[in-house]
């Protein structure tokens, strides 16, 4: 498939080891960040049937998700800080 992919954060929530194919349409930044933390494996279609997902990627994915939670609260605090500085 030339484009597609699935959001891997659902698997990360449950520490499920995750493999993803070559197409990461709409998730390229997320997948890159997860790969940097060894939280996901990119594989080819051929590897899908010959390579089991590494168990450690599931736990790494859960840690990745936990480390990146709270974006709304962080942005809210930043906006309030900037607003106070300008008043």
HTML snippet that shows the backbone in 3Dmol.js (N, CA, C, O; Angstrom):
<script src="https://3Dmol.org/build/3Dmol-min.js"></script>
<div id="view" style="width:600px;height:400px;position:relative"></div>
<script>
const pdb = `
ATOM      1  N   UNK A   1       0.846  -1.167   0.000  1.00  0.00           N
ATOM      2  CA  UNK A   1       0.000   0.000   0.000  1.00  0.00           C
ATOM      3  C   UNK A   1       0.900   1.241   0.000  1.00  0.00           C
ATOM      4  O   UNK A   1       1.786   1.337   0.849  1.00  0.00           O
ATOM      5  N   UNK A   2       0.708   2.174  -0.902  1.00  0.00           N
ATOM      6  CA  UNK A   2       1.590   3.330  -1.002  1.00  0.00           C
ATOM      7  C   UNK A   2       1.431   4.329   0.139  1.00  0.00           C
ATOM      8  O   UNK A   2       2.318   5.157   0.351  1.00  0.00           O
ATOM      9  N   UNK A   3       0.349   4.276   0.863  1.00  0.00           N
ATOM     10  CA  UNK A   3       0.180   5.143   2.025  1.00  0.00           C
ATOM     11  C   UNK A   3      -0.723   4.437   3.022  1.00  0.00           C
ATOM     12  O   UNK A   3      -1.377   3.447   2.693  1.00  0.00           O
ATOM     13  N   UNK A   4      -0.751   4.939   4.202  1.00  0.00           N
ATOM     14  CA  UNK A   4      -1.581   4.323   5.225  1.00  0.00           C
ATOM     15  C   UNK A   4      -0.833   4.253   6.531  1.00  0.00           C
ATOM     16  O   UNK A   4      -0.032   5.135   6.842  1.00  0.00           O
ATOM     17  N   UNK A   5      -1.076   3.245   7.272  1.00  0.00           N
ATOM     18  CA  UNK A   5      -0.463   3.100   8.577  1.00  0.00           C
ATOM     19  C   UNK A   5      -1.518   3.252   9.658  1.00  0.00           C
ATOM     20  O   UNK A   5      -2.623   3.732   9.404  1.00  0.00           O
ATOM     21  N   UNK A   6      -1.171   2.848  10.834  1.00  0.00           N
ATOM     22  CA  UNK A   6      -2.096   2.910  11.961  1.00  0.00           C
ATOM     23  C   UNK A   6      -1.397   3.598  13.118  1.00  0.00           C
ATOM     24  O   UNK A   6      -0.186   3.460  13.286  1.00  0.00           O
ATOM     25  N   UNK A   7      -2.140   4.325  13.901  1.00  0.00           N
ATOM     26  CA  UNK A   7      -1.606   5.019  15.053  1.00  0.00           C
ATOM     27  C   UNK A   7      -1.087   3.991  16.069  1.00  0.00           C
ATOM     28  O   UNK A   7      -1.877   3.212  16.601  1.00  0.00           O
ATOM     29  N   UNK A   8       0.209   3.976  16.344  1.00  0.00           N
ATOM     30  CA  UNK A   8       0.769   2.972  17.247  1.00  0.00           C
ATOM     31  C   UNK A   8       0.600   3.306  18.727  1.00  0.00           C
ATOM     32  O   UNK A   8       1.006   2.520  19.583  1.00  0.00           O
ATOM     33  N   UNK A   9       0.016   4.445  19.040  1.00  0.00           N
ATOM     34  CA  UNK A   9      -0.110   4.826  20.444  1.00  0.00           C
ATOM     35  C   UNK A   9      -1.081   3.931  21.203  1.00  0.00           C
ATOM     36  O   UNK A   9      -0.956   3.770  22.417  1.00  0.00           O
ATOM     37  N   UNK A  10      -2.039   3.352  20.504  1.00  0.00           N
ATOM     38  CA  UNK A  10      -2.960   2.425  21.165  1.00  0.00           C
ATOM     39  C   UNK A  10      -2.203   1.201  21.664  1.00  0.00           C
ATOM     40  O   UNK A  10      -2.431   0.745  22.785  1.00  0.00           O
ATOM     41  N   UNK A  11      -1.316   0.672  20.851  1.00  0.00           N
ATOM     42  CA  UNK A  11      -0.492  -0.464  21.274  1.00  0.00           C
ATOM     43  C   UNK A  11       0.442  -0.052  22.405  1.00  0.00           C
ATOM     44  O   UNK A  11       0.665  -0.819  23.341  1.00  0.00           O
ATOM     45  N   UNK A  12       0.985   1.154  22.319  1.00  0.00           N
ATOM     46  CA  UNK A  12       1.907   1.643  23.346  1.00  0.00           C
ATOM     47  C   UNK A  12       1.228   1.720  24.710  1.00  0.00           C
ATOM     48  O   UNK A  12       1.847   1.417  25.730  1.00  0.00           O
ATOM     49  N   UNK A  13      -0.024   2.119  24.733  1.00  0.00           N
ATOM     50  CA  UNK A  13      -0.760   2.243  25.987  1.00  0.00           C
ATOM     51  C   UNK A  13      -0.767   0.932  26.765  1.00  0.00           C
ATOM     52  O   UNK A  13      -0.725   0.930  27.995  1.00  0.00           O
ATOM     53  N   UNK A  14      -0.820  -0.179  26.042  1.00  0.00           N
ATOM     54  CA  UNK A  14      -0.874  -1.495  26.675  1.00  0.00           C
ATOM     55  C   UNK A  14       0.467  -2.223  26.636  1.00  0.00           C
ATOM     56  O   UNK A  14       0.535  -3.422  26.906  1.00  0.00           O
ATOM     57  N   UNK A  15       1.539  -1.492  26.297  1.00  0.00           N
ATOM     58  CA  UNK A  15       2.896  -2.052  26.230  1.00  0.00           C
ATOM     59  C   UNK A  15       2.969  -3.247  25.290  1.00  0.00           C
ATOM     60  O   UNK A  15       3.710  -4.197  25.538  1.00  0.00           O
ATOM     61  N   UNK A  16       2.198  -3.194  24.213  1.00  0.00           N
ATOM     62  CA  UNK A  16       2.192  -4.263  23.224  1.00  0.00           C
ATOM     63  C   UNK A  16       3.329  -4.046  22.237  1.00  0.00           C
ATOM     64  O   UNK A  16       3.397  -2.988  21.610  1.00  0.00           O
ATOM     65  N   UNK A  17       4.222  -5.016  22.081  1.00  0.00           N
ATOM     66  CA  UNK A  17       5.288  -4.859  21.086  1.00  0.00           C
ATOM     67  C   UNK A  17       4.676  -4.581  19.721  1.00  0.00           C
ATOM     68  O   UNK A  17       3.705  -5.224  19.323  1.00  0.00           O
ATOM     69  N   UNK A  18       5.246  -3.625  19.012  1.00  0.00           N
ATOM     70  CA  UNK A  18       4.631  -3.161  17.776  1.00  0.00           C
ATOM     71  C   UNK A  18       5.632  -3.130  16.633  1.00  0.00           C
ATOM     72  O   UNK A  18       6.767  -2.676  16.783  1.00  0.00           O
ATOM     73  N   UNK A  19       5.187  -3.618  15.501  1.00  0.00           N
ATOM     74  CA  UNK A  19       5.938  -3.520  14.256  1.00  0.00           C
ATOM     75  C   UNK A  19       5.084  -2.729  13.276  1.00  0.00           C
ATOM     76  O   UNK A  19       3.856  -2.803  13.304  1.00  0.00           O
ATOM     77  N   UNK A  20       5.741  -1.983  12.422  1.00  0.00           N
ATOM     78  CA  UNK A  20       5.026  -1.184  11.436  1.00  0.00           C
ATOM     79  C   UNK A  20       5.724  -1.341  10.101  1.00  0.00           C
ATOM     80  O   UNK A  20       6.946  -1.475  10.038  1.00  0.00           O
ATOM     81  N   UNK A  21       4.947  -1.324   9.042  1.00  0.00           N
ATOM     82  CA  UNK A  21       5.490  -1.497   7.702  1.00  0.00           C
ATOM     83  C   UNK A  21       6.173  -0.247   7.188  1.00  0.00           C
ATOM     84  O   UNK A  21       6.344   0.728   7.920  1.00  0.00           O
ATOM     85  N   UNK A  22       6.559  -0.281   5.930  1.00  0.00           N
ATOM     86  CA  UNK A  22       7.326   0.829   5.361  1.00  0.00           C
ATOM     87  C   UNK A  22       6.523   2.114   5.198  1.00  0.00           C
ATOM     88  O   UNK A  22       7.107   3.198   5.190  1.00  0.00           O
ATOM     89  N   UNK A  23       5.211   2.025   5.069  1.00  0.00           N
ATOM     90  CA  UNK A  23       4.402   3.221   4.863  1.00  0.00           C
ATOM     91  C   UNK A  23       3.944   3.774   6.205  1.00  0.00           C
ATOM     92  O   UNK A  23       3.259   3.100   6.974  1.00  0.00           O
ATOM     93  N   UNK A  24       4.337   5.017   6.468  1.00  0.00           N
ATOM     94  CA  UNK A  24       3.975   5.635   7.742  1.00  0.00           C
ATOM     95  C   UNK A  24       3.280   6.972   7.507  1.00  0.00           C
ATOM     96  O   UNK A  24       3.457   7.919   8.274  1.00  0.00           O
ATOM     97  N   UNK A  25       2.498   7.038   6.452  1.00  0.00           N
ATOM     98  CA  UNK A  25       1.752   8.233   6.083  1.00  0.00           C
ATOM     99  C   UNK A  25       0.999   8.769   7.297  1.00  0.00           C
ATOM    100  O   UNK A  25       0.306   8.018   7.983  1.00  0.00           O
ATOM    101  N   UNK A  26       1.131  10.040   7.556  1.00  0.00           N
ATOM    102  CA  UNK A  26       0.506  10.753   8.676  1.00  0.00           C
ATOM    103  C   UNK A  26       1.154  10.485  10.032  1.00  0.00           C
ATOM    104  O   UNK A  26       0.780  11.116  11.020  1.00  0.00           O
ATOM    105  N   UNK A  27       2.102   9.578  10.103  1.00  0.00           N
ATOM    106  CA  UNK A  27       2.722   9.265  11.385  1.00  0.00           C
ATOM    107  C   UNK A  27       4.240   9.307  11.316  1.00  0.00           C
ATOM    108  O   UNK A  27       4.904   8.774  12.205  1.00  0.00           O
ATOM    109  N   UNK A  28       4.810   9.929  10.282  1.00  0.00           N
ATOM    110  CA  UNK A  28       6.258   9.865  10.099  1.00  0.00           C
ATOM    111  C   UNK A  28       7.027  10.464  11.269  1.00  0.00           C
ATOM    112  O   UNK A  28       8.036   9.894  11.685  1.00  0.00           O
ATOM    113  N   UNK A  29       6.589  11.580  11.807  1.00  0.00           N
ATOM    114  CA  UNK A  29       7.282  12.199  12.936  1.00  0.00           C
ATOM    115  C   UNK A  29       7.169  11.324  14.188  1.00  0.00           C
ATOM    116  O   UNK A  29       8.158  11.095  14.884  1.00  0.00           O
ATOM    117  N   UNK A  30       5.970  10.844  14.465  1.00  0.00           N
ATOM    118  CA  UNK A  30       5.745   9.984  15.624  1.00  0.00           C
ATOM    119  C   UNK A  30       6.583   8.715  15.533  1.00  0.00           C
ATOM    120  O   UNK A  30       7.234   8.328  16.504  1.00  0.00           O
ATOM    121  N   UNK A  31       6.571   8.068  14.372  1.00  0.00           N
ATOM    122  CA  UNK A  31       7.324   6.828  14.203  1.00  0.00           C
ATOM    123  C   UNK A  31       8.816   7.089  14.375  1.00  0.00           C
ATOM    124  O   UNK A  31       9.517   6.297  15.003  1.00  0.00           O
ATOM    125  N   UNK A  32       9.302   8.192  13.822  1.00  0.00           N
ATOM    126  CA  UNK A  32      10.717   8.538  13.987  1.00  0.00           C
ATOM    127  C   UNK A  32      11.088   8.705  15.447  1.00  0.00           C
ATOM    128  O   UNK A  32      12.132   8.225  15.888  1.00  0.00           O
ATOM    129  N   UNK A  33      10.229   9.391  16.203  1.00  0.00           N
ATOM    130  CA  UNK A  33      10.479   9.578  17.635  1.00  0.00           C
ATOM    131  C   UNK A  33      10.447   8.246  18.378  1.00  0.00           C
ATOM    132  O   UNK A  33      11.272   8.001  19.258  1.00  0.00           O
ATOM    133  N   UNK A  34       9.497   7.391  18.022  1.00  0.00           N
ATOM    134  CA  UNK A  34       9.400   6.090  18.682  1.00  0.00           C
ATOM    135  C   UNK A  34      10.590   5.205  18.331  1.00  0.00           C
ATOM    136  O   UNK A  34      11.100   4.485  19.189  1.00  0.00           O
ATOM    137  N   UNK A  35      11.034   5.252  17.083  1.00  0.00           N
ATOM    138  CA  UNK A  35      12.204   4.467  16.693  1.00  0.00           C
ATOM    139  C   UNK A  35      13.440   4.914  17.472  1.00  0.00           C
ATOM    140  O   UNK A  35      14.261   4.086  17.868  1.00  0.00           O
ATOM    141  N   UNK A  36      13.569   6.207  17.688  1.00  0.00           N
ATOM    142  CA  UNK A  36      14.720   6.730  18.428  1.00  0.00           C
ATOM    143  C   UNK A  36      14.754   6.197  19.859  1.00  0.00           C
ATOM    144  O   UNK A  36      15.820   6.119  20.469  1.00  0.00           O
ATOM    145  N   UNK A  37      13.596   5.832  20.390  1.00  0.00           N
ATOM    146  CA  UNK A  37      13.502   5.293  21.751  1.00  0.00           C
ATOM    147  C   UNK A  37      13.373   3.766  21.761  1.00  0.00           C
ATOM    148  O   UNK A  37      13.081   3.175  22.801  1.00  0.00           O
ATOM    149  N   UNK A  38      13.591   3.131  20.609  1.00  0.00           N
ATOM    150  CA  UNK A  38      13.452   1.679  20.469  1.00  0.00           C
ATOM    151  C   UNK A  38      12.077   1.213  20.962  1.00  0.00           C
ATOM    152  O   UNK A  38      11.953   0.205  21.656  1.00  0.00           O
ATOM    153  N   UNK A  39      11.047   1.984  20.578  1.00  0.00           N
ATOM    154  CA  UNK A  39       9.688   1.706  21.017  1.00  0.00           C
ATOM    155  C   UNK A  39       8.816   1.133  19.906  1.00  0.00           C
ATOM    156  O   UNK A  39       7.635   0.860  20.122  1.00  0.00           O
ATOM    157  N   UNK A  40       9.386   0.952  18.726  1.00  0.00           N
ATOM    158  CA  UNK A  40       8.658   0.382  17.594  1.00  0.00           C
ATOM    159  C   UNK A  40       9.685  -0.131  16.590  1.00  0.00           C
ATOM    160  O   UNK A  40      10.806   0.374  16.524  1.00  0.00           O
ATOM    161  N   UNK A  41       9.303  -1.124  15.820  1.00  0.00           N
ATOM    162  CA  UNK A  41      10.188  -1.662  14.784  1.00  0.00           C
ATOM    163  C   UNK A  41       9.545  -1.473  13.419  1.00  0.00           C
ATOM    164  O   UNK A  41       8.372  -1.797  13.228  1.00  0.00           O
ATOM    165  N   UNK A  42      10.307  -0.953  12.478  1.00  0.00           N
ATOM    166  CA  UNK A  42       9.830  -0.892  11.085  1.00  0.00           C
ATOM    167  C   UNK A  42      10.339  -2.118  10.369  1.00  0.00           C
ATOM    168  O   UNK A  42      11.524  -2.444  10.425  1.00  0.00           O
ATOM    169  N   UNK A  43       9.428  -2.796   9.695  1.00  0.00           N
ATOM    170  CA  UNK A  43       9.784  -4.020   8.997  1.00  0.00           C
ATOM    171  C   UNK A  43       9.215  -4.011   7.587  1.00  0.00           C
ATOM    172  O   UNK A  43       8.362  -3.194   7.244  1.00  0.00           O
ATOM    173  N   UNK A  44       9.708  -4.937   6.784  1.00  0.00           N
ATOM    174  CA  UNK A  44       9.190  -5.119   5.428  1.00  0.00           C
ATOM    175  C   UNK A  44       8.055  -6.143   5.467  1.00  0.00           C
ATOM    176  O   UNK A  44       7.853  -6.818   6.476  1.00  0.00           O
ATOM    177  N   UNK A  45       7.332  -6.250   4.382  1.00  0.00           N
ATOM    178  CA  UNK A  45       6.248  -7.234   4.301  1.00  0.00           C
ATOM    179  C   UNK A  45       6.787  -8.648   4.489  1.00  0.00           C
ATOM    180  O   UNK A  45       6.133  -9.486   5.109  1.00  0.00           O
ATOM    181  N   UNK A  46       7.974  -8.913   3.956  1.00  0.00           N
ATOM    182  CA  UNK A  46       8.574 -10.241   4.090  1.00  0.00           C
ATOM    183  C   UNK A  46       8.898 -10.551   5.554  1.00  0.00           C
ATOM    184  O   UNK A  46       8.720 -11.683   6.004  1.00  0.00           O
ATOM    185  N   UNK A  47       9.367  -9.562   6.284  1.00  0.00           N
ATOM    186  CA  UNK A  47       9.729  -9.771   7.689  1.00  0.00           C
ATOM    187  C   UNK A  47       8.511 -10.009   8.571  1.00  0.00           C
ATOM    188  O   UNK A  47       8.635 -10.581   9.654  1.00  0.00           O
ATOM    189  N   UNK A  48       7.359  -9.586   8.131  1.00  0.00           N
ATOM    190  CA  UNK A  48       6.142  -9.752   8.915  1.00  0.00           C
ATOM    191  C   UNK A  48       5.921 -11.209   9.302  1.00  0.00           C
ATOM    192  O   UNK A  48       5.418 -11.498  10.388  1.00  0.00           O
ATOM    193  N   UNK A  49       6.294 -12.120   8.419  1.00  0.00           N
ATOM    194  CA  UNK A  49       6.062 -13.539   8.660  1.00  0.00           C
ATOM    195  C   UNK A  49       7.269 -14.256   9.239  1.00  0.00           C
ATOM    196  O   UNK A  49       7.179 -15.433   9.589  1.00  0.00           O
ATOM    197  N   UNK A  50       8.400 -13.564   9.346  1.00  0.00           N
ATOM    198  CA  UNK A  50       9.615 -14.235   9.806  1.00  0.00           C
ATOM    199  C   UNK A  50      10.235 -13.599  11.045  1.00  0.00           C
ATOM    200  O   UNK A  50      11.128 -14.189  11.653  1.00  0.00           O
ATOM    201  N   UNK A  51       9.791 -12.435  11.423  1.00  0.00           N
ATOM    202  CA  UNK A  51      10.429 -11.714  12.523  1.00  0.00           C
ATOM    203  C   UNK A  51       9.396 -11.365  13.587  1.00  0.00           C
ATOM    204  O   UNK A  51       8.496 -10.559  13.350  1.00  0.00           O
ATOM    205  N   UNK A  52       9.531 -11.969  14.744  1.00  0.00           N
ATOM    206  CA  UNK A  52       8.623 -11.652  15.854  1.00  0.00           C
ATOM    207  C   UNK A  52       8.999 -10.300  16.444  1.00  0.00           C
ATOM    208  O   UNK A  52      10.177  -9.944  16.475  1.00  0.00           O
ATOM    209  N   UNK A  53       8.021  -9.553  16.906  1.00  0.00           N
ATOM    210  CA  UNK A  53       8.348  -8.258  17.514  1.00  0.00           C
ATOM    211  C   UNK A  53       9.168  -8.441  18.787  1.00  0.00           C
ATOM    212  O   UNK A  53       8.920  -9.359  19.569  1.00  0.00           O
ATOM    213  N   UNK A  54      10.125  -7.581  18.982  1.00  0.00           N
ATOM    214  CA  UNK A  54      10.953  -7.626  20.188  1.00  0.00           C
ATOM    215  C   UNK A  54      10.101  -7.212  21.383  1.00  0.00           C
ATOM    216  O   UNK A  54       9.484  -6.147  21.371  1.00  0.00           O
ATOM    217  N   UNK A  55      10.069  -8.044  22.402  1.00  0.00           N
ATOM    218  CA  UNK A  55       9.238  -7.775  23.575  1.00  0.00           C
ATOM    219  C   UNK A  55       9.585  -6.443  24.230  1.00  0.00           C
ATOM    220  O   UNK A  55       8.703  -5.761  24.752  1.00  0.00           O
ATOM    221  N   UNK A  56      10.845  -6.073  24.207  1.00  0.00           N
ATOM    222  CA  UNK A  56      11.277  -4.836  24.866  1.00  0.00           C
ATOM    223  C   UNK A  56      10.644  -3.603  24.228  1.00  0.00           C
ATOM    224  O   UNK A  56      10.469  -2.591  24.905  1.00  0.00           O
ATOM    225  N   UNK A  57      10.297  -3.663  22.940  1.00  0.00           N
ATOM    226  CA  UNK A  57       9.707  -2.484  22.298  1.00  0.00           C
ATOM    227  C   UNK A  57       8.374  -2.114  22.935  1.00  0.00           C
ATOM    228  O   UNK A  57       8.025  -0.934  22.984  1.00  0.00           O
ATOM    229  N   UNK A  58       7.629  -3.088  23.420  1.00  0.00           N
ATOM    230  CA  UNK A  58       6.349  -2.796  24.061  1.00  0.00           C
ATOM    231  C   UNK A  58       6.516  -1.972  25.323  1.00  0.00           C
ATOM    232  O   UNK A  58       5.822  -0.975  25.521  1.00  0.00           O
ATOM    233  N   UNK A  59       7.437  -2.389  26.172  1.00  0.00           N
ATOM    234  CA  UNK A  59       7.679  -1.637  27.408  1.00  0.00           C
ATOM    235  C   UNK A  59       8.287  -0.275  27.096  1.00  0.00           C
ATOM    236  O   UNK A  59       7.949   0.718  27.740  1.00  0.00           O
ATOM    237  N   UNK A  60       9.181  -0.224  26.113  1.00  0.00           N
ATOM    238  CA  UNK A  60       9.750   1.065  25.697  1.00  0.00           C
ATOM    239  C   UNK A  60       8.656   1.992  25.172  1.00  0.00           C
ATOM    240  O   UNK A  60       8.694   3.200  25.406  1.00  0.00           O
ATOM    241  N   UNK A  61       7.684   1.420  24.462  1.00  0.00           N
ATOM    242  CA  UNK A  61       6.583   2.218  23.920  1.00  0.00           C
ATOM    243  C   UNK A  61       5.736   2.808  25.042  1.00  0.00           C
ATOM    244  O   UNK A  61       5.309   3.960  24.967  1.00  0.00           O
ATOM    245  N   UNK A  62       5.497   2.014  26.080  1.00  0.00           N
ATOM    246  CA  UNK A  62       4.720   2.527  27.218  1.00  0.00           C
ATOM    247  C   UNK A  62       5.466   3.689  27.885  1.00  0.00           C
ATOM    248  O   UNK A  62       4.853   4.695  28.242  1.00  0.00           O
ATOM    249  N   UNK A  63       6.782   3.553  28.053  1.00  0.00           N
ATOM    250  CA  UNK A  63       7.590   4.632  28.640  1.00  0.00           C
ATOM    251  C   UNK A  63       7.584   5.866  27.737  1.00  0.00           C
ATOM    252  O   UNK A  63       7.503   6.995  28.221  1.00  0.00           O
ATOM    253  N   UNK A  64       7.671   5.646  26.427  1.00  0.00           N
ATOM    254  CA  UNK A  64       7.622   6.752  25.461  1.00  0.00           C
ATOM    255  C   UNK A  64       6.310   7.518  25.603  1.00  0.00           C
ATOM    256  O   UNK A  64       6.302   8.748  25.646  1.00  0.00           O
ATOM    257  N   UNK A  65       5.219   6.794  25.674  1.00  0.00           N
ATOM    258  CA  UNK A  65       3.901   7.413  25.798  1.00  0.00           C
ATOM    259  C   UNK A  65       3.795   8.210  27.100  1.00  0.00           C
ATOM    260  O   UNK A  65       3.308   9.341  27.101  1.00  0.00           O
ATOM    261  N   UNK A  66       4.244   7.629  28.191  1.00  0.00           N
ATOM    262  CA  UNK A  66       4.178   8.316  29.486  1.00  0.00           C
ATOM    263  C   UNK A  66       5.015   9.592  29.479  1.00  0.00           C
ATOM    264  O   UNK A  66       4.606  10.611  30.034  1.00  0.00           O
ATOM    265  N   UNK A  67       6.175   9.534  28.856  1.00  0.00           N
ATOM    266  CA  UNK A  67       7.069  10.696  28.817  1.00  0.00           C
ATOM    267  C   UNK A  67       6.510  11.824  27.962  1.00  0.00           C
ATOM    268  O   UNK A  67       6.899  12.980  28.128  1.00  0.00           O
ATOM    269  N   UNK A  68       5.603  11.499  27.052  1.00  0.00           N
ATOM    270  CA  UNK A  68       5.068  12.506  26.133  1.00  0.00           C
ATOM    271  C   UNK A  68       3.621  12.878  26.429  1.00  0.00           C
ATOM    272  O   UNK A  68       2.970  13.518  25.603  1.00  0.00           O
ATOM    273  N   UNK A  69       3.114  12.494  27.579  1.00  0.00           N
ATOM    274  CA  UNK A  69       1.750  12.857  27.953  1.00  0.00           C
ATOM    275  C   UNK A  69       1.725  14.254  28.553  1.00  0.00           C
ATOM    276  O   UNK A  69       2.753  14.777  28.983  1.00  0.00           O
ATOM    277  N   UNK A  70       0.559  14.841  28.578  1.00  0.00           N
ATOM    278  CA  UNK A  70       0.373  16.120  29.237  1.00  0.00           C
ATOM    279  C   UNK A  70       0.604  17.330  28.365  1.00  0.00           C
ATOM    280  O   UNK A  70       0.883  18.413  28.880  1.00  0.00           O
ATOM    281  N   UNK A  71       0.498  17.179  27.064  1.00  0.00           N
ATOM    282  CA  UNK A  71       0.756  18.302  26.155  1.00  0.00           C
ATOM    283  C   UNK A  71      -0.206  19.459  26.401  1.00  0.00           C
ATOM    284  O   UNK A  71       0.210  20.617  26.379  1.00  0.00           O
ATOM    285  N   UNK A  72      -1.473  19.170  26.633  1.00  0.00           N
ATOM    286  CA  UNK A  72      -2.454  20.241  26.841  1.00  0.00           C
ATOM    287  C   UNK A  72      -2.096  21.047  28.086  1.00  0.00           C
ATOM    288  O   UNK A  72      -2.122  22.277  28.055  1.00  0.00           O
ATOM    289  N   UNK A  73      -1.767  20.372  29.168  1.00  0.00           N
ATOM    290  CA  UNK A  73      -1.404  21.072  30.404  1.00  0.00           C
ATOM    291  C   UNK A  73      -0.134  21.901  30.222  1.00  0.00           C
ATOM    292  O   UNK A  73      -0.033  23.012  30.744  1.00  0.00           O
ATOM    293  N   UNK A  74       0.828  21.361  29.483  1.00  0.00           N
ATOM    294  CA  UNK A  74       2.075  22.096  29.241  1.00  0.00           C
ATOM    295  C   UNK A  74       1.822  23.352  28.414  1.00  0.00           C
ATOM    296  O   UNK A  74       2.353  24.419  28.724  1.00  0.00           O
ATOM    297  N   UNK A  75       1.014  23.229  27.367  1.00  0.00           N
ATOM    298  CA  UNK A  75       0.702  24.398  26.540  1.00  0.00           C
ATOM    299  C   UNK A  75      -0.133  25.416  27.314  1.00  0.00           C
ATOM    300  O   UNK A  75       0.066  26.622  27.165  1.00  0.00           O
ATOM    301  N   UNK A  76      -1.052  24.948  28.126  1.00  0.00           N
ATOM    302  CA  UNK A  76      -1.873  25.852  28.939  1.00  0.00           C
ATOM    303  C   UNK A  76      -0.977  26.665  29.869  1.00  0.00           C
ATOM    304  O   UNK A  76      -1.130  27.882  29.973  1.00  0.00           O
ATOM    305  N   UNK A  77      -0.049  26.002  30.542  1.00  0.00           N
ATOM    306  CA  UNK A  77       0.862  26.699  31.453  1.00  0.00           C
ATOM    307  C   UNK A  77       1.719  27.710  30.704  1.00  0.00           C
ATOM    308  O   UNK A  77       1.952  28.815  31.195  1.00  0.00           O
ATOM    309  N   UNK A  78       2.187  27.341  29.526  1.00  0.00           N
ATOM    310  CA  UNK A  78       3.004  28.244  28.720  1.00  0.00           C
ATOM    311  C   UNK A  78       2.205  29.472  28.288  1.00  0.00           C
ATOM    312  O   UNK A  78       2.708  30.594  28.351  1.00  0.00           O
ATOM    313  N   UNK A  79       0.972  29.265  27.854  1.00  0.00           N
ATOM    314  CA  UNK A  79       0.113  30.380  27.429  1.00  0.00           C
ATOM    315  C   UNK A  79      -0.167  31.314  28.603  1.00  0.00           C
ATOM    316  O   UNK A  79      -0.095  32.535  28.462  1.00  0.00           O
ATOM    317  N   UNK A  80      -0.487  30.738  29.758  1.00  0.00           N
ATOM    318  CA  UNK A  80      -0.751  31.568  30.937  1.00  0.00           C
ATOM    319  C   UNK A  80       0.490  32.356  31.356  1.00  0.00           C
ATOM    320  O   UNK A  80       0.391  33.519  31.747  1.00  0.00           O
ATOM    321  N   UNK A  81       1.645  31.724  31.273  1.00  0.00           N
ATOM    322  CA  UNK A  81       2.901  32.396  31.610  1.00  0.00           C
ATOM    323  C   UNK A  81       3.148  33.578  30.677  1.00  0.00           C
ATOM    324  O   UNK A  81       3.513  34.663  31.127  1.00  0.00           O
ATOM    325  N   UNK A  82       2.951  33.365  29.388  1.00  0.00           N
ATOM    326  CA  UNK A  82       3.147  34.437  28.399  1.00  0.00           C
ATOM    327  C   UNK A  82       2.131  35.559  28.609  1.00  0.00           C
ATOM    328  O   UNK A  82       2.468  36.738  28.502  1.00  0.00           O
ATOM    329  N   UNK A  83       0.884  35.185  28.910  1.00  0.00           N
ATOM    330  CA  UNK A  83      -0.161  36.190  29.126  1.00  0.00           C
ATOM    331  C   UNK A  83       0.155  37.052  30.348  1.00  0.00           C
ATOM    332  O   UNK A  83      -0.030  38.269  30.317  1.00  0.00           O
ATOM    333  N   UNK A  84       0.626  36.426  31.413  1.00  0.00           N
ATOM    334  CA  UNK A  84       0.983  37.177  32.621  1.00  0.00           C
ATOM    335  C   UNK A  84       2.162  38.108  32.355  1.00  0.00           C
ATOM    336  O   UNK A  84       2.200  39.227  32.865  1.00  0.00           O
ATOM    337  N   UNK A  85       3.110  37.653  31.566  1.00  0.00           N
ATOM    338  CA  UNK A  85       4.295  38.460  31.254  1.00  0.00           C
ATOM    339  C   UNK A  85       3.924  39.693  30.435  1.00  0.00           C
ATOM    340  O   UNK A  85       4.596  40.720  30.525  1.00  0.00           O
ATOM    341  N   UNK A  86       2.863  39.599  29.640  1.00  0.00           N
ATOM    342  CA  UNK A  86       2.456  40.719  28.785  1.00  0.00           C
ATOM    343  C   UNK A  86       1.476  41.661  29.475  1.00  0.00           C
ATOM    344  O   UNK A  86       1.187  42.736  28.950  1.00  0.00           O
ATOM    345  N   UNK A  87       0.963  41.280  30.635  1.00  0.00           N
ATOM    346  CA  UNK A  87      -0.023  42.146  31.301  1.00  0.00           C
ATOM    347  C   UNK A  87       0.620  43.063  32.324  1.00  0.00           C
ATOM    348  O   UNK A  87      -0.073  43.851  32.969  1.00  0.00           O
TER     349      UNK A  87
END
`;
const viewer = $3Dmol.createViewer("view");
viewer.addModel(pdb, "pdb");
viewer.setStyle({}, {cartoon: {color: "spectrum"}});
viewer.zoomTo();
viewer.render();
</script>
